[in-house]
């Protein structure tokens, strides 16, 4: 799958993918074009983001169901039109981007897109088709139904990571040697998981080995401590998502894996 082919190699081989989680903004301007630009200028070629649909069917780059936490407005994002949402400011400073804006801004950057509502599935598929972005978008969602709905109208495949049901099945049945079968059935090429879930470790050496034997890339979220980044890279994970893009870039650079994007 082209999305998972990181062209950069270092002394130890192909580079793990470094994902800037909602861009990079210590000031809290997550999922803004300013945050994405900061990550790209730092050398990132993978950006993680979220999408929700507006009242008039425009796909917006935004995580929460409501505007309250990070903007100067309140209420559900789905209750406003795209034009109304353009007047809202993230952190009182930055507009909410549309997914189309993000796709068009950096044609060489790959996007990890978490679909947050039912209407977003068809809207994302339409944008992938319009921009021929099949090789640079990975589709994910906590809902397997939303995730799989994206692929119904695509003219060719895009990469995907499983939702809660698929990943739970993988964790439960992978020990029986069924990881490859489950990966194909769930239409996923990557697993995107936390280091642990409640008290239970998820990303263990055995888990990574099982996924790799099944041809599944392992991406870990959301890792913000440098020591943990190094531990996971030593473990052989294929990607790390972080809010601390500065620390992950530093860790990658020390391993000869940076920058991952060549500046034009």
BAFI-3210 file (N, C-alpha, C; in Angstrom, 3 decimals, decimal comma, padded with zeros to 6 digits):
// residues 264
n [1|2|3|4|5|6|7|8|9|10|11|12|13|14|15|16|17|18|19|20|21|22|23|24|25|26|27|28|29|30|31|32|33|34|35|36|37|38|39|40|41|42|43|44|45|46|47|48|49|50|51|52|53|54|55|56|57|58|59|60|61|62|63|64|65|66|67|68|69|70|71|72|73|74|75|76|77|78|79|80|81|82|83|84|85|86|87|88|89|90|91|92|93|94|95|96|97|98|99|100|101|102|103|104|105|106|107|108|109|110|111|112|113|114|115|116|117|118|119|120|121|122|123|124|125|126|127|128|129|130|131|132|133|134|135|136|137|138|139|140|141|142|143|144|145|146|147|148|149|150|151|152|153|154|155|156|157|158|159|160|161|162|163|164|165|166|167|168|169|170|171|172|173|174|175|176|177|178|179|180|181|182|183|184|185|186|187|188|189|190|191|192|193|194|195|196|197|198|199|200|201|202|203|204|205|206|207|208|209|210|211|212|213|214|215|216|217|218|219|220|221|222|223|224|225|226|227|228|229|230|231|232|233|234|235|236|237|238|239|240|241|242|243|244|245|246|247|248|249|250|251|252|253|254|255|256|257|258|259|260|261|262|263|264]
n.u [000,851|000,784|000,612|001,788|004,405|007,248|009,475|011,908|015,001|017,200|020,224|019,400|017,523|014,240|012,406|010,476|007,147|006,500|003,996|002,322|000,205|-002,825|-001,501|000,991|001,077|002,009|000,583|-002,003|-003,590|-004,907|-005,466|-005,571|-004,707|-002,384|-001,167|-000,769|000,931|003,174|004,107|004,703|006,695|008,617|009,437|007,743|005,981|003,718|000,531|-001,789|-005,311|-008,778|-012,191|-015,328|-018,740|-020,366|-023,481|-024,406|-023,170|-020,341|-017,056|-015,316|-012,270|-011,891|-012,000|-013,725|-017,229|-018,562|-018,106|-017,090|-014,701|-012,226|-012,646|-013,920|-016,615|-019,770|-021,661|-022,955|-020,880|-022,055|-024,393|-024,027|-023,501|-020,970|-020,111|-020,854|-019,223|-016,765|-016,479|-015,872|-013,289|-010,401|-008,968|-009,435|-008,099|-007,452|-008,996|-011,362|-010,306|-011,323|-011,576|-010,910|-009,272|-007,013|-006,189|-005,451|-003,395|-000,771|000,350|002,130|002,106|001,068|-002,031|-003,613|-006,723|-009,365|-012,603|-015,356|-018,163|-021,278|-022,115|-019,734|-018,338|-019,095|-018,549|-015,781|-014,893|-015,652|-013,956|-011,432|-011,565|-011,888|-009,489|-007,697|-006,453|-005,912|-003,564|-002,441|-003,961|-004,940|-007,598|-009,429|-011,337|-013,140|-015,433|-016,101|-018,054|-018,437|-015,863|-015,547|-017,548|-016,495|-015,097|-016,882|-017,507|-015,119|-012,841|-010,498|-008,385|-007,709|-005,509|-006,085|-006,926|-008,094|-011,292|-012,822|-014,101|-012,793|-010,114|-010,308|-011,028|-008,716|-006,809|-007,818|-007,917|-005,591|-003,512|-004,089|-003,154|-004,571|-004,288|-003,588|-005,743|-007,858|-007,071|-007,353|-010,101|-011,204|-010,417|-007,995|-004,752|-003,123|-002,650|-003,775|-003,087|-003,285|-000,560|-001,283|-004,350|-006,450|-005,569|-004,176|-001,523|-001,015|000,695|002,992|006,066|005,330|002,830|003,559|005,177|003,265|001,539|003,275|003,955|001,541|001,490|000,733|001,046|002,176|000,991|001,319|-000,503|-001,265|001,786|003,782|006,084|009,588|011,256|009,519|008,956|011,452|011,634|009,528|010,293|012,608|011,377|010,327|008,070|005,966|005,171|004,603|002,362|002,073|001,627|003,745|005,500|007,995|009,661|009,481|010,536|013,139|013,920|013,744|015,606|018,018|018,265|018,789|016,635|015,483|014,967|011,593|010,241|011,167|012,038|010,509]
n.v [-001,192|002,114|004,332|003,506|003,231|004,524|006,585|007,490|006,385|005,191|004,490|002,081|001,064|001,263|004,176|004,603|005,926|009,265|010,907|013,942|014,819|016,163|018,280|020,692|022,610|024,313|026,334|025,507|025,458|023,339|021,229|023,307|025,272|026,626|025,048|022,649|023,605|024,326|021,805|020,615|022,328|021,687|019,279|017,119|014,557|013,183|013,784|013,748|013,854|014,922|014,615|016,250|016,769|019,671|021,527|021,915|019,979|020,063|018,976|019,340|020,082|018,946|017,938|017,574|017,041|019,292|022,885|024,025|023,509|024,363|026,651|030,033|029,857|028,151|025,058|022,411|021,382|020,411|021,795|024,114|025,925|025,658|028,206|029,672|028,408|029,249|031,682|031,184|030,889|029,064|028,856|031,531|032,641|031,221|030,093|027,383|024,773|023,446|020,046|019,803|022,014|021,266|018,935|020,033|021,804|020,739|018,732|016,600|015,583|013,138|012,070|011,154|010,236|010,579|009,640|011,176|011,317|010,030|011,142|012,049|010,000|009,503|012,042|012,275|010,236|011,306|013,534|012,301|011,017|013,240|014,580|012,683|011,235|008,743|007,351|008,800|009,087|007,735|006,016|006,074|005,221|005,138|003,798|000,996|000,754|003,389|003,776|001,727|002,476|004,540|003,324|002,341|003,789|004,412|004,503|003,113|001,379|002,750|003,254|001,826|001,758|-000,380|-000,161|-000,061|-002,587|-004,256|-004,082|-005,055|-007,693|-008,494|-008,297|-010,227|-012,626|-012,812|-014,250|-016,776|-017,112|-015,840|-013,303|-012,275|-013,147|-011,819|-009,182|-008,922|-009,471|-007,362|-005,273|-003,775|-002,299|-001,404|-001,142|000,979|001,989|002,497|002,634|001,244|-000,086|000,999|-000,920|-002,707|-003,787|-003,018|-002,625|-004,724|-006,676|-009,173|-008,585|-006,728|-008,381|-010,292|-008,700|-007,789|-010,197|-010,690|-008,786|-006,240|-002,845|-001,181|001,441|003,809|005,621|008,211|009,523|011,243|011,531|011,596|009,425|007,241|007,291|006,529|003,947|002,615|002,871|001,345|-001,065|-001,616|-000,509|000,823|003,395|006,520|008,590|011,908|014,707|016,211|017,164|018,254|016,814|014,208|014,572|015,148|012,683|011,032|012,257|011,736|009,092|009,063|009,504|011,847|015,075|013,954|014,935|016,433|019,700|021,837]
n.w [000,000|-001,017|000,743|003,113|002,486|003,382|002,024|002,968|004,239|006,775|008,659|009,804|008,112|006,487|007,427|010,414|010,481|011,288|012,906|013,099|015,488|015,036|013,940|014,956|017,730|020,358|021,528|021,545|019,247|017,824|014,966|013,169|010,255|010,741|012,708|011,294|009,311|010,799|011,576|009,090|008,153|009,964|009,062|008,846|007,128|007,502|008,646|011,271|011,607|012,140|011,053|010,629|009,659|008,339|008,744|006,178|004,682|004,283|004,645|007,551|009,259|012,302|015,715|018,077|018,966|019,659|019,682|021,902|023,506|022,295|020,769|020,059|020,122|020,776|021,125|018,902|016,210|013,958|013,705|012,390|009,329|006,751|006,055|008,313|010,182|009,313|010,454|013,028|015,493|016,235|019,334|019,458|017,361|014,913|011,861|011,290|009,314|006,090|004,965|002,325|001,870|003,363|002,040|-000,410|000,139|000,660|-001,545|-001,410|001,105|003,488|004,879|007,868|008,571|010,720|010,802|012,087|012,098|010,744|008,256|007,307|006,031|003,280|002,312|002,677|000,974|-001,488|-001,661|-001,673|-004,139|-005,863|-005,563|-006,266|-004,187|-003,164|-002,540|-000,527|001,725|004,774|006,077|009,019|011,976|015,044|014,700|012,866|010,949|009,937|008,933|006,946|005,219|003,737|001,685|-000,152|-002,453|-003,614|-006,336|-006,373|-003,988|-000,684|002,102|005,390|008,891|011,476|013,226|016,526|016,884|015,012|015,884|018,469|017,958|016,644|018,700|020,430|018,969|017,611|018,766|018,047|015,577|013,597|012,613|010,034|008,458|009,743|009,306|006,511|006,235|007,659|006,146|006,495|006,725|008,605|012,157|014,624|017,698|021,313|023,717|025,989|027,341|029,689|032,392|030,938|028,928|025,504|023,259|022,933|022,682|021,554|020,402|018,415|016,830|015,957|014,445|012,433|011,194|010,024|008,112|008,862|009,631|012,593|014,366|016,917|019,356|021,791|021,877|024,015|025,472|025,528|026,327|026,140|023,425|022,368|023,439|022,134|019,454|019,522|019,946|017,519|016,275|013,641|013,358|015,050|016,783|017,854|020,112|020,696|018,520|018,231|019,995|018,941|016,400|017,112|018,260|016,001|014,337|015,637|015,035|012,406|010,735|009,772|008,225|007,432|005,337|002,382|001,885|-000,519]
ca.u [000,000|001,708|000,575|002,655|005,784|008,011|010,630|013,136|015,684|018,348|021,211|018,773|016,521|013,143|012,071|009,113|006,416|006,270|002,713|002,028|-001,179|-003,561|-000,509|001,844|000,831|002,074|-000,406|-003,315|-004,370|-004,940|-006,245|-005,610|-003,696|-001,130|-000,571|-000,278|002,081|004,323|004,615|005,288|007,949|009,560|009,908|006,770|005,246|002,478|-000,280|-003,002|-006,380|-010,133|-013,146|-016,757|-019,501|-021,158|-024,916|-024,666|-022,450|-018,931|-016,221|-014,471|-011,193|-012,217|-012,080|-014,838|-018,589|-018,971|-017,085|-016,827|-013,402|-011,044|-012,957|-014,620|-018,044|-020,295|-022,681|-022,502|-020,327|-022,978|-025,547|-023,650|-023,051|-019,544|-019,902|-020,912|-018,041|-015,602|-016,388|-015,408|-011,830|-009,735|-008,153|-009,680|-007,138|-007,335|-010,246|-011,460|-010,108|-012,064|-010,711|-010,413|-008,132|-005,855|-005,743|-004,873|-002,282|000,516|000,033|003,076|001,968|000,080|-002,967|-004,284|-007,997|-010,313|-013,962|-016,043|-019,614|-021,775|-022,135|-018,366|-017,791|-019,295|-017,876|-014,351|-014,695|-015,766|-012,744|-010,329|-011,717|-011,692|-008,076|-006,885|-005,630|-005,997|-002,273|-001,919|-004,924|-005,303|-008,914|-009,631|-012,462|-013,495|-016,539|-015,794|-019,106|-018,085|-014,609|-015,765|-018,441|-015,682|-014,557|-017,942|-017,557|-013,784|-012,503|-009,389|-008,250|-006,874|-005,085|-007,031|-006,686|-009,355|-012,017|-012,797|-014,467|-011,721|-008,906|-010,589|-010,943|-007,303|-006,130|-008,317|-007,723|-004,277|-002,674|-004,438|-002,595|-005,586|-004,124|-003,626|-007,121|-008,669|-006,689|-007,986|-011,551|-011,554|-009,917|-007,046|-003,338|-002,407|-003,363|-003,416|-003,471|-002,545|000,430|-002,033|-005,762|-006,663|-004,398|-003,667|-000,612|-001,419|001,858|004,031|006,873|004,564|001,810|004,228|005,578|002,081|001,063|004,218|003,796|000,294|001,623|000,066|001,880|001,751|001,112|000,972|-000,935|-000,603|002,983|004,310|007,305|010,729|011,717|008,581|009,186|012,642|011,328|008,672|011,097|013,464|010,505|010,088|006,787|006,083|004,788|004,230|001,603|002,437|001,362|005,063|006,204|009,387|010,404|009,551|011,499|014,464|014,200|013,957|016,852|019,136|018,341|019,044|015,358|014,855|013,512|010,895|009,752|012,168|011,441|010,579]
ca.v [000,000|003,253|005,213|002,976|003,198|005,714|006,535|007,818|005,304|005,574|003,418|000,822|000,647|002,204|004,971|004,605|007,145|010,209|011,581|015,109|014,633|017,425|019,306|021,007|023,948|024,427|027,321|024,880|025,699|022,032|021,058|024,545|025,282|027,078|023,892|021,740|024,245|024,232|020,432|020,404|023,083|020,978|018,119|016,036|014,235|012,532|014,579|013,100|014,822|014,425|015,340|016,262|017,435|020,847|021,379|021,907|018,917|020,341|018,239|020,259|019,482|019,267|016,712|017,464|017,187|020,669|023,910|024,676|023,318|025,042|027,815|031,144|029,629|027,011|024,276|021,369|021,825|019,962|022,688|025,329|025,763|025,904|029,657|030,087|027,885|030,035|032,847|030,695|030,897|028,146|029,651|032,951|033,160|030,521|029,516|025,927|024,461|022,357|018,941|020,071|022,926|020,524|018,057|020,801|022,666|020,056|017,511|015,510|015,192|012,089|012,427|010,105|010,925|009,921|010,063|011,300|011,218|009,186|011,871|012,286|008,893|009,780|013,301|012,006|009,460|012,233|014,347|011,439|010,841|014,510|014,968|011,481|011,157|007,374|006,884|009,639|009,174|006,545|006,221|005,374|005,670|004,197|003,024|000,269|001,039|004,648|003,585|000,909|003,199|005,384|002,561|001,854|004,508|004,717|003,795|002,226|001,317|003,616|002,545|001,932|001,104|-000,881|000,460|-000,746|-003,995|-004,962|-004,150|-005,956|-009,047|-008,768|-008,527|-011,447|-013,823|-012,811|-015,301|-018,048|-017,113|-015,373|-011,866|-011,963|-013,351|-010,734|-007,950|-008,903|-009,395|-006,030|-004,311|-002,852|-002,530|-000,898|-001,071|002,210|001,595|003,119|001,769|000,358|000,244|000,882|-001,519|-003,791|-003,374|-003,371|-002,703|-005,585|-007,291|-010,241|-007,949|-006,181|-009,509|-010,871|-007,776|-007,790|-011,462|-010,588|-007,704|-005,049|-001,835|-000,823|002,866|003,972|006,965|009,453|009,367|012,601|011,520|011,183|008,097|006,266|007,270|005,714|002,551|002,067|002,751|000,170|-002,228|-001,880|-000,035|001,412|004,795|007,104|009,832|012,703|016,139|016,829|016,943|018,654|015,718|013,067|014,930|015,008|011,257|010,523|012,818|011,022|007,771|009,246|009,433|013,172|015,234|012,974|015,645|017,292|020,991|022,208]
ca.w [000,000|-001,136|001,916|004,165|001,999|003,731|001,125|003,681|004,941|007,573|008,841|010,213|007,137|006,274|008,604|010,956|010,153|012,380|012,696|013,931|015,926|014,881|013,672|016,105|018,254|021,820|021,975|021,607|018,027|017,183|013,745|012,384|009,200|011,361|013,381|010,264|008,642|011,701|011,500|007,757|008,086|010,820|008,331|008,879|005,904|007,925|009,564|011,776|011,799|012,338|010,221|010,938|008,604|008,691|008,504|004,735|004,001|003,988|005,600|008,295|010,046|013,696|016,509|019,017|018,448|019,933|019,479|023,181|024,168|021,729|019,934|020,689|019,938|021,522|020,444|017,977|014,928|012,911|013,650|011,656|007,949|006,572|006,083|009,717|010,862|008,903|011,336|014,328|015,585|017,151|020,243|019,196|016,382|013,630|011,348|011,145|007,897|005,465|004,568|000,975|002,013|003,847|000,954|-001,518|000,549|000,506|-002,311|-001,130|002,504|003,715|005,938|008,634|008,759|011,618|010,452|013,376|012,022|009,658|006,994|006,862|005,237|001,855|001,973|002,551|-000,253|-002,610|-001,718|-002,093|-005,580|-006,559|-005,505|-006,555|-002,976|-002,647|-002,033|000,555|002,831|005,532|006,675|010,287|012,783|016,107|014,149|011,643|009,964|009,279|008,192|005,755|004,304|002,851|000,562|-001,045|-003,725|-004,123|-007,570|-006,047|-002,531|000,150|003,310|006,488|010,173|011,992|014,315|017,815|016,750|014,299|016,696|019,584|017,417|016,372|019,974|021,060|018,154|016,977|019,355|017,405|014,232|012,653|012,371|008,602|008,008|010,282|008,628|005,196|006,393|008,162|005,165|007,131|006,476|009,784|013,426|015,334|019,053|022,423|024,362|026,886|027,508|031,129|033,045|030,111|027,857|024,139|022,369|023,505|021,611|020,892|019,575|017,233|015,982|015,326|013,409|011,327|010,465|009,256|007,144|009,382|010,270|013,944|014,690|018,334|019,734|021,404|022,698|024,195|026,284|024,715|026,718|025,598|021,979|022,110|023,754|021,078|018,242|019,729|019,867|016,101|015,756|012,309|013,376|016,337|016,731|019,025|020,214|020,843|017,254|018,404|020,622|018,037|015,361|017,734|018,366|014,644|013,807|016,249|014,418|010,984|010,036|009,737|008,129|006,593|004,167|001,767|001,606|-001,932]
c.u [000,890|001,739|001,607|004,110|006,466|009,322|011,949|013,704|016,865|019,289|020,575|017,708|015,425|012,753|010,669|008,449|006,217|005,011|002,592|000,535|-001,908|-002,615|000,393|001,603|000,878|001,052|-001,822|-004,190|-004,477|-005,846|-006,474|-004,551|-002,353|-000,420|-000,024|000,957|003,338|004,947|005,308|006,627|009,030|010,112|008,958|006,143|003,993|001,782|-001,502|-004,063|-007,727|-011,077|-014,569|-017,470|-020,286|-022,628|-025,246|-023,742|-021,055|-018,098|-015,213|-013,427|-011,396|-012,407|-013,383|-016,192|-019,103|-017,785|-016,499|-015,374|-012,301|-011,368|-013,642|-016,141|-018,476|-021,300|-022,103|-021,952|-021,298|-024,198|-025,265|-023,230|-021,553|-019,245|-019,933|-019,679|-016,786|-015,439|-015,889|-013,887|-011,329|-008,801|-008,317|-008,836|-007,225|-008,677|-010,193|-011,283|-011,154|-011,071|-010,139|-009,224|-006,869|-005,309|-004,981|-003,590|-000,922|000,289|000,969|002,986|000,843|-000,741|-003,594|-005,599|-008,972|-011,712|-014,826|-017,560|-020,032|-021,710|-020,733|-017,798|-017,899|-018,570|-016,378|-014,064|-014,732|-014,504|-011,535|-010,374|-011,369|-010,222|-007,139|-005,914|-005,599|-004,698|-001,742|-002,919|-005,078|-006,595|-009,011|-010,849|-012,638|-014,639|-016,104|-016,828|-018,797|-016,845|-014,853|-016,683|-017,670|-015,314|-015,611|-017,919|-016,180|-013,485|-011,306|-009,107|-007,440|-006,511|-006,106|-006,489|-008,031|-009,968|-011,994|-013,081|-013,346|-010,486|-009,099|-010,491|-009,493|-006,556|-006,541|-007,921|-006,352|-003,361|-002,945|-003,920|-003,550|-005,429|-004,242|-005,054|-008,024|-008,366|-007,345|-009,494|-011,997|-011,053|-009,000|-005,619|-002,488|-003,291|-002,847|-003,984|-002,723|-001,524|-000,254|-003,479|-006,137|-005,427|-003,674|-002,743|-001,116|-000,201|002,987|004,889|006,104|003,500|002,426|004,637|004,384|001,569|001,981|004,131|002,553|000,354|000,947|001,075|001,304|002,047|000,586|000,602|-001,181|000,567|003,698|005,573|008,451|011,200|010,818|008,705|010,363|012,368|010,520|009,430|012,041|012,655|010,155|008,732|007,025|005,693|004,392|003,480|001,870|001,913|002,677|005,905|007,674|010,213|010,534|010,524|012,930|014,865|014,501|015,285|018,059|019,332|018,582|017,794|014,696|015,675|012,889|010,269|010,862|011,503|011,591|011,462]
c.v [001,246|004,170|004,796|002,899|004,516|005,664|006,790|006,589|005,868|004,401|002,065|000,343|001,680|002,926|004,679|005,936|007,990|011,011|012,772|015,091|015,970|018,592|019,516|022,439|023,939|025,413|026,759|025,086|024,418|022,028|022,373|024,464|025,759|025,913|022,895|022,309|024,146|022,838|020,172|021,114|022,451|019,731|016,943|015,829|013,424|013,441|013,776|014,169|014,123|015,228|015,164|017,076|018,625|020,590|021,304|020,955|019,256|019,653|019,186|019,478|019,890|017,966|016,587|017,573|018,609|021,614|024,423|024,641|024,208|026,276|028,913|031,039|028,414|026,253|023,279|021,950|021,485|020,870|023,946|024,988|026,030|027,401|030,184|029,617|028,655|031,289|032,477|030,652|029,910|028,971|031,138|033,518|032,535|029,960|027,998|025,592|023,471|021,256|019,185|021,030|022,164|019,597|018,825|021,533|022,026|018,733|016,335|014,999|014,164|012,392|011,187|010,707|010,072|010,481|010,021|011,239|010,475|009,890|012,063|011,206|009,172|011,053|013,097|011,220|010,371|013,077|013,532|011,239|012,121|014,899|013,806|011,216|009,762|006,914|007,731|009,900|007,801|006,858|005,411|005,948|004,674|003,295|002,333|000,546|002,331|004,482|002,837|001,589|004,085|004,636|002,134|002,535|004,871|003,883|002,875|002,340|002,474|002,805|002,750|001,247|000,736|-000,028|-000,410|-002,240|-004,789|-005,132|-005,051|-007,412|-009,431|-009,085|-009,863|-012,705|-013,912|-013,900|-016,659|-018,123|-016,604|-013,902|-011,510|-012,093|-012,225|-009,413|-007,828|-008,743|-008,006|-004,914|-003,280|-003,293|-002,068|-001,053|000,164|002,094|002,421|002,131|000,766|000,813|-000,066|000,245|-002,515|-003,270|-003,852|-003,605|-003,431|-006,139|-008,365|-009,654|-007,403|-007,301|-010,108|-009,988|-007,794|-009,081|-011,445|-009,477|-006,419|-004,105|-001,476|000,658|003,084|005,426|007,042|009,579|010,716|012,670|010,922|009,768|007,002|006,176|006,362|004,240|001,903|001,913|001,553|-001,123|-002,589|-001,454|000,724|002,879|005,231|008,395|010,612|014,122|016,909|016,529|017,318|017,517|014,512|013,348|014,772|013,535|010,649|011,011|012,081|009,625|007,854|009,240|010,805|014,125|014,181|013,630|016,548|018,594|021,343|023,416]
c.w [000,000|000,080|002,953|003,740|002,321|002,965|001,842|004,374|005,705|007,722|009,152|009,231|006,987|007,558|009,103|010,599|011,407|012,050|013,644|014,238|015,974|014,601|014,876|016,527|019,768|022,378|021,992|020,391|017,196|015,958|012,995|011,298|009,751|012,037|012,371|009,568|009,508|011,637|010,165|007,644|008,955|010,137|008,311|007,502|006,208|008,939|009,972|011,989|011,928|011,453|010,730|009,868|009,151|008,372|007,028|003,978|003,526|005,066|006,239|009,090|011,501|014,461|017,289|018,312|018,655|019,802|020,788|023,645|023,606|020,885|020,741|020,512|020,762|020,661|019,457|016,686|013,805|012,766|012,836|010,233|007,876|006,628|007,509|010,481|010,480|009,761|012,734|014,339|016,648|018,032|020,055|018,084|014,997|013,167|011,307|009,665|007,388|005,106|003,180|001,007|002,411|002,766|-000,116|-001,140|000,314|-000,215|-002,038|000,303|002,641|004,960|006,557|009,117|009,572|011,332|011,707|013,294|010,765|008,311|006,427|005,966|003,745|001,433|001,812|001,281|-001,476|-002,769|-002,157|-003,595|-006,332|-006,628|-005,833|-005,404|-002,375|-001,998|-000,889|001,670|003,461|006,267|007,963|010,989|013,921|015,648|012,860|010,558|009,212|008,403|006,881|004,749|003,338|001,580|-000,455|-002,406|-004,264|-005,364|-007,389|-004,548|-001,939|001,387|004,424|007,737|010,768|013,079|015,555|017,669|016,094|015,169|017,921|019,132|017,150|017,660|020,588|020,303|017,493|017,497|018,731|015,972|013,175|012,277|010,895|008,057|008,479|009,590|007,272|005,308|006,819|007,257|005,820|006,845|007,654|011,011|014,157|016,735|020,095|022,972|025,275|026,924|028,949|031,769|032,152|029,013|026,501|023,266|023,092|022,371|020,850|019,968|018,289|016,279|015,247|014,195|012,201|010,520|009,577|008,214|007,561|010,032|011,633|014,194|016,103|018,623|021,244|022,381|022,795|025,043|025,486|025,060|026,144|024,081|021,641|022,379|022,635|019,766|018,341|019,603|018,419|015,583|014,447|012,264|014,768|016,071|018,008|018,933|020,300|019,601|017,361|018,994|019,690|016,892|015,874|017,826|017,006|014,063|014,371|015,661|012,906|010,130|009,889|008,895|007,244|005,373|003,662|001,387|000,120|-002,136]
res [x|x|x|x|x|x|x|x|x|x|x|x|x|x|x|x|x|x|x|x|x|x|x|x|x|x|x|x|x|x|x|x|x|x|x|x|x|x|x|x|x|x|x|x|x|x|x|x|x|x|x|x|x|x|x|x|x|x|x|x|x|x|x|x|x|x|x|x|x|x|x|x|x|x|x|x|x|x|x|x|x|x|x|x|x|x|x|x|x|x|x|x|x|x|x|x|x|x|x|x|x|x|x|x|x|x|x|x|x|x|x|x|x|x|x|x|x|x|x|x|x|x|x|x|x|x|x|x|x|x|x|x|x|x|x|x|x|x|x|x|x|x|x|x|x|x|x|x|x|x|x|x|x|x|x|x|x|x|x|x|x|x|x|x|x|x|x|x|x|x|x|x|x|x|x|x|x|x|x|x|x|x|x|x|x|x|x|x|x|x|x|x|x|x|x|x|x|x|x|x|x|x|x|x|x|x|x|x|x|x|x|x|x|x|x|x|x|x|x|x|x|x|x|x|x|x|x|x|x|x|x|x|x|x|x|x|x|x|x|x|x|x|x|x|x|x|x|x|x|x|x|x|x|x|x|x|x|x|x|x|x|x|x|x]
***
